[in-house]
Amino acid sequence: MSKKIIQSLVSFLALFGVLLSGYIVLIKALQTGCSTAACNAVLNSSYASLFGISNASIGVGFYLMLLLLSIRREWLLALIGIGCATLVSLILLLIQAFIIKDWCFLCIASSSTITGLLILITWLYQKTPQKPSIDISFGLILCGVFLTGPLLHYGVNTVINTDLVIIKVDGKSYTESAIDSELGLRMMTLKNQQNQLRRNWAYEYAIEREAAAKQVAPGVLMQQVFPSQPSIASINAYQNYLEDTYTIVFTLPPSTRIALPKTPNRFAKKGPDNAAFQIVTFSDIQCPHCKTKHHELNELQARYPEAIQIEYRHFPLSHHPQAKLAAQGSWCAGQSGQFWTFLDETFENTNNLTQTGLLSIANTLGLDSKAFSACLISDESQAAVEADAREGIKLGVSQTPSVFVNGQYTTETITAKSLGLTN
């Protein structure tokens, strides 16, 4: 293979790297995720950016710089640059393998591109070895070219996330985000309802195809699939069947993200703080749906302990008279490191959440009876539960369970598939 062909190939791969990194910058800004589920955990993790600037935008600047070096045939500088990039790429791959435990095919494509460039540039440098030379003007140009990457990050995010003034009252302007923030969960619920309607449309379309294949009416098919009142689990299972059979892929627009206040109770969290998915639940121990959600999230977090962090916030409802005392009991148990175990027990014993019943649970867990009894009716435990509830009210929470995934309110069933995690 001639030297000119190799040089052209280096330029082509550098240009490909620019386009690939630029695409990643765009999908991160749009929050659409990858076209496959596996990479979402990687792109949403804390390792996908450096000082608030996405790694992909840094990649754009690097590949542009490499493209310029290839055009000028500066193979020594190109070799130094690609050597550093290879080391960074290897570190990021190790993070994917051992910390995030998921793979992004776009990141792998970028790593493969870097590996190919390392091989080609090494070959070119061996053919035309150069002595180090200092050119200040060219160095400044290289720095300027590299900075286009971070500038792209801010430019794309600014354009996509432009906050427009949509209402004026008495001459005062109100932006879209300000109004949506005031509306809180009402607006987020509406957006979720829009997405649910879109999901239902896809399922209805698939059901029509399924019915046509079996030569029955859609209504008859539903009676065959669900001869009695269907459970949530059976509905989810059938929807999964439709998604797999008819290759349904959802890339629905996400709801608005909100900044959730951090809980002062570290024991109410399960999973690492750098987990790709931070799931916060405002819950009531006497609420049957909360029990189902509690088990659902516990099982999911146990399967993906490094990728998921779940956080429990108390939101006892007024029509559940024993919920607040049970919440106070879990807080007291948390002081002895038994928060989650106590919570599990209370959800399984919702018919006996009196002071005596809670003390019985505490004794079963080996907690100090006298200390627990005193804590249970203390002002401190009551204040802790009320603080959780106040935070929920500020966010617009009015029902339980209210679940937020990475700051986005959701009413949908949370599964490994919906999060983009591999099974």
Stockholm file with secondary structure:
# STOCKHOLM 1.0

chainA/1-423         MSKKIIQSLVSFLALFGVLLSGYIVLIKALQTGCSTAACNAVLNSSYASLFGISNASIGVGFYLMLLLLSIRREWLLALIGIGCATLVSLILLLIQAFIIKDWCFLCIASSSTITGLLILITWLYQKTPQKPSIDISFGLILCGVFLTGPLLHYGVNTVINTDLVIIKVDGKSYTESAIDSELGLRMMTLKNQQNQLRRNWAYEYAIEREAAAKQVAPGVLMQQVFPSQPSIASINAYQNYLEDTYTIVFTLPPSTRIALPKTPNRFAKKGPDNAAFQIVTFSDIQCPHCKTKHHELNELQARYPEAIQIEYRHFPLSHHPQAKLAAQGSWCAGQSGQFWTFLDETFENTNNLTQTGLLSIANTLGLDSKAFSACLISDESQAAVEADAREGIKLGVSQTPSVFVNGQYTTETITAKSLGLTN
#=GR chainA/1-423 SS CCHHHHHHHHHHHHHHHHHHHHHHHHHHHHTCCCSSGGGHHHHTSGGGEETTEEHHHHHHHHHHHHHHHHHHTCHHHHHHHHHHHHHHHHHHHHHIIIIICCCCHHHHHHHHHHHHHHHHHHHHHHHSCCCCCCCHHHHHHHHHHHHHHHHHHHHHHHHHTCCCEEEEETTEEEEHHHHHHHHTHHHHHHHHHHHHHHHHHHHHHHHHHHHHHHTSCHHHHHHHHCSSCCCHHHHHHHHHHHHHHTTCCCCCCCCCBCCCCCCSCGGGEESCTTCSEEEEEEECTTCHHHHHHHHHHHHHHHHSTTTEEEEEEECCCTTCTTHHHHHHHHHHHHTTTCHHHHHHHHHHTTTCCSHHHHHHHHHHTTCCHHHHHHHHTSHHHHHHHHHHHHHHHHHTCCSSCEEEETTEEECSCCCHHHHTCCC
#=GC SS_cons         CCHHHHHHHHHHHHHHHHHHHHHHHHHHHHTCCCSSGGGHHHHTSGGGEETTEEHHHHHHHHHHHHHHHHHHTCHHHHHHHHHHHHHHHHHHHHHIIIIICCCCHHHHHHHHHHHHHHHHHHHHHHHSCCCCCCCHHHHHHHHHHHHHHHHHHHHHHHHHTCCCEEEEETTEEEEHHHHHHHHTHHHHHHHHHHHHHHHHHHHHHHHHHHHHHHTSCHHHHHHHHCSSCCCHHHHHHHHHHHHHHTTCCCCCCCCCBCCCCCCSCGGGEESCTTCSEEEEEEECTTCHHHHHHHHHHHHHHHHSTTTEEEEEEECCCTTCTTHHHHHHHHHHHHTTTCHHHHHHHHHHTTTCCSHHHHHHHHHHTTCCHHHHHHHHTSHHHHHHHHHHHHHHHHHTCCSSCEEEETTEEECSCCCHHHHTCCC
//
